[in-house]
Amino acid sequence: MKHETYKRLASASLGKAKADLVFRNCKIVDVFTGEIVESGIGVKDGIIIGVSKSYTGKKEIDLGGAYIAPGFIDAHLHVESTMVAPAELIATASAYGTTTFIVDPHEAANVSGADGINYILDQTEDSHANVFVMLPSCVPATDLDDNGCMFAANDMYPFVGNPRILGLGEVMDNEAVIHGDPRMFAKFALFEHQTIDGHAPYLPNRMLSAYKLAGVDTDHEASSFEYALEEVRRGIHVHVREGSAAHNVEDIVRGIVETGIDTEHFSFCTDDKHIEDILRDGHIGCNVRKSVALGLDPFKAIKMATINTAKCYGLKRLGAIAPGYQADFVVFDNMKDFNILDVYFKGKRIDKNAPVKVKRCPASLKHTVNMDRVKPSDFVLPIRSAHTHVIGMQPKQINTSDLVVQFKKTDNFVPHDGYLKIAAVERHKNSGKIGVAVAQGYGIKGGAIASSVSHDSHNIIVIGDSDRDIALAVNEIDRVQGGYTIVENGEVFATLPLPIMGLMTDVSFEKVNEILKLMKDKAYSMGVSTEFDPFITLSFMALTVIPELRITPRGLLQNNAGKLKFL
């Protein structure tokens, strides 16, 4: 803290001057001692000057015995995956108690490189929340991906030293790390003294040790308590994820409760969570509430949502209610249901009804679908072998299983009995690459669903039960320059355009929700399993760094403990 700043704040802290704001009659959640302190809080210039009943303020708020905790922190998220402009997402989630967001603009970088990262930084600069950025480490995710841009160590230099850049984003190319690829370690060297996020689902023990040895600090991909425990034992900080597609709180927190292990190295994140899910369930507060319902001590849950994350990322002034910390608060009614009453950022109440200012998007980021029209014949899938590898889609998870099925040999596979065609179409450089495979578990009948949101290269992914509808859906995405679409029996039912890099829209979230609800209801009526989010789940079927099978423009890819090969 600068000397001048200290002198100004200390005057109020010592009681020689009034605070700007005083909270009275509140039950303070102390994340250092794990106790409830019934006291008051003094705030000046957006900073907490002290905790005491004796402070007087220019403005005083009586909380009437309500609980007050530090504002929640989302340890890892992709704002692009919410589909709305970044400012819309931050404004919505902050009203539900999350006042700090640690963003990985990996999706934007895969489409538009440094321009995409700068778009995220610019769009969130004036948000009523703390928005930090991790620089994407794997653009492309692997050498087998067909994405829009490269983002190497040399490209990172202009961003190094920016106070909003906290470190290196999720390192998903496990093979490059474990085998010491010099290109990867050049990126590690830039952030040796900052946090390096990981992305390490299902690494065997020795490989996981080598991954940590390289310098990785965190991971958000643990889907079971057993794996999370192995990570924490190696000093990897685990972000427990609860998003729209991946739901890991129940498995991991249940294990924490049953074993009683220390939770200091656990935090919460959403990773990918749609606006309508935030409006229904909340944001990080949802992780807290679910964890307490599973039997986790409320203080531990709140620490996982606040101070644990702040410490992990070196955010010395965030995550607690104590002198010198930023006055970010969430006010709620009880330590069980956590019904949020109010949220404060830098001592100012967040008005959830305030209009959101969305900056204009550069025109260059609105024309990123570059491909020729496709034909039904482009999706022909011959069956020549006795056994076919099928993508087994898993309810409430983004991992898949490798199903080996015996189909009749044919010149073109015809979907039947729940087996569908799934395809990925390259859309960045008009290469004409199209990969086609079989998937099981999704359930759509009489049509197709397509999306330009397909992690992490964001080509067009499509699934359906006829070549005609699959081709029509892909061409519709091309027509609107990115988005979601549903085709039924040879006709486009509805489309949600996402013209910003094929990932986001600049219309209001109310309009997005209106269209999305219509499309989700239609998807479920066409047989899509209600265990899936029709669009988010589909978007992860192209993610090459997650086991076991994925569809890419180059074909069906197998990921076996990080070892990749086309089948």
N, C-alpha and C positions, 0 to 999 in steps of 0.2 A: 504494500500500500504506500502510495506517495505521501511525503511528509505533510503537504498542504491538505490532502484529503483526510489524513488522520486527525490533524488538529481540528478540522471542521466537525468531524464525527465525534471525536472525543469530548467535545464540549457538551454535546447532548448525552453521551454515554455517562459522563460524570455528573449529570443533573444540572449543569450550569446553563443549559439552554433547552428549550422544548424540542422534542422529537417532531418530525413531520407527521408521523402516524404512530398511534399506540393501539395495540389490541389488548382488551381487558377481558377478564373472566373467561379464560381459555385453558383448555387441557392440552399442554404441549407434549408432543411425542418426542422424547429425547432419544436420538439414535445412538448416542454415545453410552448412555447408562441403561437403556432399556426400561425406562420408567416414564410415568405420566407426571408432568410437573404442572401444577395448577398455579399459573402466574400470568404475567403480562409480557408483551413484546414491544420493544421500541424500535422504530425504523426511521432512518434519515437518509435522504439521497438514494433510496432503493437498497440500503444496506442495513442489516440488523445491528443495532448499537448495544443491545443487551436484553437480558430476560429478567424482568423485575416487575413487581406490582406498583412500584413507586414512580415509574415514568409518567410524565404528562406530555401530551402532544397537541399540535395544532389541530389535528383531527384524531378523534378517538372512536374506536369501534368496540362495542360490547358483543362478544361472541355467545353470550348466554350459556356458557358451559360446554360449547362445542369443542371437538377435537381439532387440533391444527398440527399438521406435519409438513416437512419439507416438500416442495413440489416434486412430483415424480420424474424420473429420468428413463427414457427409452434408450437402452444401451446399443441398439442396432436396428435400423430400419432403412427401407428404400422408399422414399416419398413418391417415386415414379409409379410404384405398384398400386397406389391408391387411385390412380387415373386422373385425379383432379390436379390443378395447378398447385405447386408446393405450398404457396401461401394459404390456400384453402385447407389443405390437410393440417398444417400447423395450427391454424386458427381453430379448427374443429377439435383436434385432439387436446389442445391446451385447455379448452373449456371443460374437459373431463379430467383435469388434474395433472397432465404431463406438461411440465414447464421447460424441460430440456430434452433435446433430440440429437442423437448422434447418428448422422445420416451417412450412408454409403451410396454415392451417386453412380454406382456400378452400371446400372441399366442405361442411364443417359450417356455414359462414357462409351459403352459398347456400341451405341448407335452413332453418336456424334463427337466422341473424343473430348478434348479439352473444352470445346464449345458447350457440350452438354453439362460438364461440371460447373462451368462459369454460370450457366443458366440457373442451376440449383442454388449456387451461392448468391446470385443476384436476387432471385425470387424470394429468398428467405432472410435477406439482410435486415429488413425492417420489421420482421415478425415480433409479436409480443410474446417471445419465448427465446430461450437460448438454443440456437441451431448451429451445431458444429458438424464438420465434415471429415470423413476418413477418405483418403485418396485411393481410388480403385487400384487394386494390385494386379488384377488378372483381366486385362482387356487386350485380346480375347481371353476367355476362361481357360482354354487349352489350345494347343496347336492344331486340334482337330475341329475347332469351331470356325464358322463363317459369319463373322460379325461385320459391323460397319467401319470401325476404326481401330487403330493400335494406340496404346498408351503405355509407353516404355519409361524407364527411369529418367531418360533425358527430358521427356515431356513433363515430368513431375517437378523439375527445378523451379519453374515460375511460381509454384504453389507452396514450396517449402518456406517456412517462416511466417506464413499467414496465421495469425492468432486463432482463426476459426478452424484451422486444419489440425486435428489432434493426432494423426498418425496414418498408418497404412491400413487400407480397407481389407475386407475378408480375403485371405490368401487361399484360393480354392484349387490351385494347381499343386496338389499334394506331391505329385511325382517330381515336379521341378524343385520343390523345397527339399524333399528327402534325398534326392540325388545331387543336390548342390549346384543347380543350374546357375551359372554366373549372372544371367540376366535377372533372375529373381533376387539373388543376393545383392545386386546393385541397388534394388529397391529397398531391401532390408537396411542397407547401409545408410540410406537417407533418413531413416526413422529409428535408428538404433536407440535413441534416448526418448522415444515416444512409444505409444501403444501400437502393437501390431495385431490386428484382428485375424482370427483363423476361420477356417471353413473345412472341418475335418470329420465328416460322417464315417463311422465304421472303420477307422484305421486300426489294424492289429497292433498289439501292445508295443512291439519294438519300433514299428513305423511311427506310432504316436509319440514315442519318446524322442525319436529323431526329429520329428516335426516340432516339438517343443524346444529341443536343443538348438534348432535354427534361430529361435527368437520369437516364436509365436506366443502371444499372451492370452488370447481369448478364443472361445468358440461358441457358436449359437446353434450348431447342428446336432447336438445330442438329443436323441429322441427317446432314450431309455435312461433310467437312473443308473444302471450298471455301467453304461458307457460314460455318463457324466461323472461318475465316481472315479473312473480310471483317468479321466482328464484332470480333475481337481487334484488327484494324488500326484500328478506330474506338474502341478503348479499352473495349470491352465484355468483361467477364470471362465466359468460357464454362464452364458446368458440363456436363461430359461425362456423359451419362445412360446408365445400364444398369439397366433395370427389368424388370417382367414383360411389358410390351407393347412398349415402345420400347427398342431395342438399338442404341446409337450409338457405343459404344466402338470397335468394329472400324473403322468408316469414318474416324472422326476421329483416333484414335490412329495408325492406319496412315499417314495424311497427315502427322501430326506427325513420325513416324519418318522418312518418306521425305524430308521437307523440312528436318528438323533445326531447326525454329523453336523459339524460347524458349517454355517451358511455364509461365512465372510467372503468366500470366493464364488458366490452365486449372485447373479443379477437377473433382471427381467428385460425382455425385448419383445417387439411385435414382428420384426422382419418385414412382413407384408400383410397389411390389414386394410381392407376396404372401408370407405367412409360409412357405408350403411351398417357395417359390423361395429364400428366405433359408436355410431348413434344408438345402436341397440344394446351393446355390451359395455361400452366404455373403452378406455385405452389401456395404459399400464395399470390403472386402477382395477381393471378386470383381472389381471394376473394376480394382484394382491388379494382381491376378494375370493377368487377360486382357491388360492393357496391356503387362506385361512379356513375356508370351508373344508379343505382336505385335512385340517388339523395342525397346520403350521402356526407357530406362535406369531401373533400379529406384529410384534416388534421386529421379528426376523423378516417377515414379509415386507414391512415398510423399509427396513434397511436394505433389502434386496432391490427395492424400487428407488432408493435414494443414495445413501452414503457409500454403499458398496460400489456402485457404478461410478460415482464421483471419484473415489480413490483409484479405481481401475484406470481412469483416463486422466488422472492428475488435475482434476477440477477442484482446486483447493477452496474455492469460495462457494461451492454448491453442495447440496445434499444434506444440510443440517440446519437446525435453528439454534444459532449461537452467534456471539459477537464476531463481526467481520464477514459473515456469510451473506450472500445475496438474499433479499427478502422475497423469495419464491415460496409460496405456501399453498397447501390444499386444505380446505376446511371441510370436515365431514361430521356425521352425527354419532357414529358409534364405531367400535373396533371390530365389528363382525361384518356388517353389511357395507360399510364404507360409502354410504350415500353422500355424494359430494354436494356441499351447500354453496361453496364459493372457491374461487381460485385467484391467487395474486401473483403477479410477475413484477419484480422490482418494486414491491410495495403498492402496486396499482391493481385494482380489481379487474379481472378479465370479463368483459361483457360479451357473452356468447351470441348476442343478437347484433353486435356491431358489424357494419359492412366490412367486407374484406377487400383490400386493395390488391388487385392482381396486375402486375406489370406486363406490358406487351411482350409477347414472345417474338424473337427475331424470325423473319420469314424463312431464313435458311434452315431452321429447325422444323419447319412445317411441310417439307417435301422430301421425305426420307424413304418412301417406298419406290424402288426402282426395279421394275420387272415387266416382262411381257405377260399378256393374258395366257392363262392355262386352259387346257382342254381335258375332258374326262379321260382321254387315253393317256394323259400324263401320269395317271394314278393307277395304272395297271400293275398288279402285283402277282407274278407267277409263283406257283408253289411247285418246286422241283425236288425238294428233299423229303425224306420220310418223316422228319421232325422239323417243326417250325418254332422259333423262339417268339414268344408273345409277351408284350408288356402287360404285366399284372398291376393294375392301378389299385392303390391301397387307401381305404377310407381314412379321412382325417390326417393323412400323411402325404409327404411329397416323395418319399422313397417308393420304388416299385419292386416287384418280384419278377424273376425270370421264369416264365411258364413255358415248358416244352410240350407242344401239342402236336398230335398227328392229324393232319388234314389230308384230304384227297388231293392228289396232284392235279394241277389245273394251269391253264394259261393266264388266268386272272382270278384271284381269290374273291369270292363273293361273301360279304359279311353275313353271318348267321349265328343264331343261338348265343347272342351276347358278344360275339367276336366282331370287332369293328376295324375299319381301316383308319390308320392315323398317319399323317404325313407332315413333313416340314419342307417349306418352300423358301429358298434363299431370296431375300428381298432388298439387299443393300446394293449389290453390284451387277444385278441382272446376269448372273452366271448361268441361270437355267437349271441349277441343281435342285433336285427334288428327291427326298427320301421317303419311302413308303413302307409301313410295317403293319402288324396286327396288334390290337390292344383289347384287353378284356376288363370288365368291371364298370365302365363308364355308363353304358346302358342306353344311349340314344337310339331311337327308332324313327324311320321316316324322314331323315334329314341329316344335317351336318352343322357343326359349330366351328368357327374359325376365329383366330386372334393374331394380331401382330405383337402382342405381349407374350413372348415365349423366352423364358430365361435360358441363358443369359445373353445370347446373341440377338434375340428378338427378330428372328425370321418369322414367317407366317406359319402357324401350326393349325392343323385342321383335323377333325375327327368326324366320322359319319358312316352311314351304311350304304351309300351309293356313290359311284364315281361322278355322276352328274351333279349331285348336290355338293360334293366336296369341291369340285371345280368352280361351281357357282359361288360358293362361300369365299374361296380364295380370291376370285375376281372382284367380289364386292369389297374386300379389304383393300385391294389395290385401288379401286375406284375412290374410296374415301380417304386414301393415304394413311391408313392405319386405324385399328379399332377392333371391336367385337362384332360378330354377326351370327345370326341364326337363319338357316335355310330349312324350309319344310316342303317336301314334295315338289321340288323344282321351282320354288319361289322364295325370295328373301322375306322373312317374317319381320325382322327388325335389325337395325344396326346402330351401335353406339360408336360414332367417330371419335378417334383419339389422334388428332392431327399433329400434336406436338411430339415429334420423334416416333410417332406410332405408339406412344406410351401414355400420353396425357391429353386432357382437354382443357380449354380455358373457359368453358361454361361453368355455371354454378353447380355445386354438389347436389343441390335439390333437383336440378334437371337430370344430372347423371343418375341419381338414385331412382328417379321416376322411370327412366328408360331401363336401367339395370334390373329393377324389380320386375318389370314387364318381361324382360328377356329371361331372367332366372325362372320365373313362374312357367314360362313357355318351355324352357329346357327340361324342367322337372315333369311337366305334362307329357313331354316326348320320351320320357323314360329314363332321363339322367338320374342316377342314384342321388338321393337326398343326403347321402354321406359325403358328397363332394360339393365344393363350390364349382359350378359348371365352368367358370372361366379361369379362376385362379389355379385350380387343380390342373386343368389342361395346360396352362402356361408353364408348369414345371415339368411337363413330360419331355421337354427338350433340354433340360438342364444336365449337361454331360458330366458334371462333377458329383452327381448324386447316384448311388447304386439303385437298381442293378441294370435296368435297360432304359435307353432313351432314344428318341427319334431325332435325327438331324438331317439337314439337306444332303448329307453324304450317305445316309442310310441308317440302319439300326446299330446302335452303339451299346456295347456291354461295359459296365464299370464294375470291376471286381476288386474291391478294396483299393481303389485308386488306379488300378491297371486298366487301361482303356484299349478296346479293340472293336473293330466293326465285324458284325456277324453276316 
